[in-house]
């Protein structure tokens, strides 16, 4: 069973995160380069330089290579559409962000309570990172069909009625998405272009980045929901037991494999 991610599936998400971190922190330079900046922003920043464009290229390279090399593990839903690759790649990015978040929190705890030298940036960076994790986790849940669903009535329906229910639920997701983008686009654009910050000593651009990302994440989840609808359209009906026996079997096989590896090493 394939339970451990190979190095190449960690490398490209790490490249993507490194490039994205640089670009996000220096994004006012891109706003100036594209001619969207206000006079106040031009006073504080200059146009994007070679390092900034290189970081942008790293984002593209990490994303393209990441979606090409990503593979589903034995515990995950198989890749069934081109958009599944994007969702799984962003899930790998999210996994590394979780490692980053825990590392930052541990670093702050040690400095604060052992050396009595707390940082000015760890709390805000943790909040910032957790926001991205929360948004990307929703996309992964949709791709894995692991979001909250109530099957009591759905399983009792004939297949044609199940398909109708799937269409209605996907349509409602898209209605929500359109209304959110319609109502929130102007505010998100304004926060981004004026590079609104958090107002603390560290002063990260949390409002400027997370507000647009909310709309982007909602759109990605909606596209994934539509991809799920298309892929699942001709599948046979699935009946859901109170306990997923397939997951139990996978866990049992996983434990057996680990026990065999431990015996071989011993």
N, C-alpha and C positions, 0 to 999 in steps of 0.2 A: 504494500500500500504506500501511496505517495503522500506523506504527511508533513514533510519538511520542505520548505521552499528552497530551490536551488539558488546559487549565488547570483546568477544573471537576473533572477526575478526580484532580488533585493537591490542589485546594482543600479538598474535603470530607475526605479522609484527614488533611490537616493540621489541620483543625478538630477532628476526632476525637482526634488525638494530643494537641493542646493541652488539650482538656477532660479526656482520660484522665490526662495527666501531673499536672494539678492535683488531680483527684479521688484518684488513687492516693497522692500525697504527703500529702494531707489526709484520707485515708480513716478514720483514728481518730475524726475528728469525726462521720462518718456512723455509725460503730459506736456512739458515744455517743448520737447522735440516735435511733437505732433501739432503744436500750435493751439492747444486747448487751455493753456494755463492763464490764470489771472495775473495781474501785476504783483500782487502780494506774494504769490507763489514763486514768481521769477526772481524776487529779491532774495529768497532763501535758497534757491537751487539753480543749478545750471542745466544745460541740455545733456542728454545721455552720451556717455563716452564709449570707448571700445570695450571696456570691461562689462558695461551694462548690456551692450548688444551681444557680447559673448554669452552672458548669463541667459539672455533670451533664447539664443541658439541652443543652449543646454536644455532648456525647457522643452523645446521642440524635439531635440534628439532623444531625450529621456522618454517623452511621451510616445513617439513613433516606435522606438525600439522596445519600449515597455509593453505596448499593446501587441506587438509582434511576438514577444517571447512569453507573455503571461500564460499560465496554464492553471486549470482548476485542480485543486487537491482532491483526495478521495472523499473528504467530508463536505465538499462543496457541490453545488449544482454544476453540471457540465456546461461548457461554452456552446451555445446554440445559435447565436447571432453575432454579427459584427459589433453590436453595441455592448454585448456581454464582455467583450475584451476590454472596452473602455472602462466599464464598471469594475471589473476585476482588477485592472491596473490601478484605478483610483483607490480600490480597497487596499492594495499593497502599500500605496502611499499613506493611507490612513493608518495602517499598522505601524509604519515607521514613525508617523507623527505621535502615536501613542507611546512608543519607546522614548521619543524625544520629550514628551510631556512628563513622563515618569522621571526621566533623568534630571530635568530642570527642577522638579519638585524635590527630589532627593538632594540635589545640590543645594537648594535653598534651606532645607531642613538642617543639613550638616553645618552650613555656614551660620545659620541663625542660632542653633541650640548648642553646637559644639564650640565654634569659634566666636560666637556672639558678634558676627559681622554680616548682618542680613544685606541682601542685594536690593537695588531699587527697581530691578527689571523682572525678577522671576515671577512675581504674582501676575503682572500684566501679560507676560509672555505665555504663562500657563492658561490664562483666560482666552487669549488670542488663539492659541493652538487648539484648545478644547472646542472652540467655536467651529473651526474647520473640521475637526474630527466628528463632531455632532452632525454636520451637514453631509459629509461624505458617507457616514455610516448609514444614513437613510437610503442612499443610492444602493449600497451593498445589500441592505435588507430587502429592497425591492428586487434586485437581480436574483437573490437567493430564495425568493418567495418566502422569506422568514418574517415578514411584517405580520402584525396582528390580524388574523382573519377568523371569522366565526363560520364553521362548516355545518352547523346543525341543520339548517334549511338547505344549504347549497348541495350537500350530499344526497338529499332526498329528491332533488330536481332531476328531470330527464336531461339528457345532454344538450338538447337545443335550448332549454331554459337556462342551463349553466352558461352556455355561450352568450345568451342574451344578458345575463347578469354580469358577465365579464365585460361585455361591451359598455353596459351602463356605468359600471364602476370606473372603467378607463376613461369614459367620456366625462365623468364627474371630476376625475383627477385633472383632466385637461381644462375643464371650465375653471377650476380653482387656480390652475397655473396661469391661465390667460388673465384672469381678474387680478391676481397678485402682481404679475408683471405690468399690467395696465396701470394699476394703482401705485406701484412702488418704484417704477422705473425712474421717474423724475427725481425723487428723493435720493435714490441710489446713485444716479448720475451726478447730482450736485455734491453729495458727500465725497464721491471719488475725485471729482475735478478740483474741488477746493482742498482736498486731502485732509479731511477732518480727523483730528487726533483724539486721544482719550483724556487729555487734560491732566495727566499725572507727571511725576518727575521723569519717568521713562518716556511717557507720552507716545505710545505706539499708535499707528493709524487704524485702530480697531473699527471705528464706525465707517471709515472710508473703504475698508476692504470687506468686512463681513456683510454690510448691507447689500452690495452688489452680488456677493457670493450666495446669499440667501436665494436671490432670484435665479442665479445660474443653477444652484443645486435643485431647486424645484423643477426647473426645466429638464434637467438631466433625469430626475426621477420619473417625470412624465414620459420622456422618450423611452426609458427602460420599461415602464408599464405598457406602452404601446408595443414594444418589441416582445415582451412576454405574451401579450395577447395574440400576436401573429404567430409566434413559435408554438404556443399551446393550442392553437385553434383546432388542429386535426388530431390531437392526442386523445387517447381513450380516457373516459372519466376516471378520476382518482378519488377513492374513498378514504377518508382520514379517520384512523382509529384514535382513541384518547391518548394512546402511547404509540409513537412512531417506531414500529418494529424494525424497520430498515436501519434507523439510527442506532438502535440497541445492538443490532448485528455488527454494524461498522465499529462501534465502540469495543465490542467483544473481540473482533479481529485485531483491532488496534492494540488492545491489551495483550493478546496472544503474541503478536509480532514483537512487542517490546519485551515480553518475557523471554522469547527465543533469543533476541539480541543480548539480553542480560546474561542468559546461560552461555552463549558463545563467548562473550567477553570474560565470563568467570572461569 
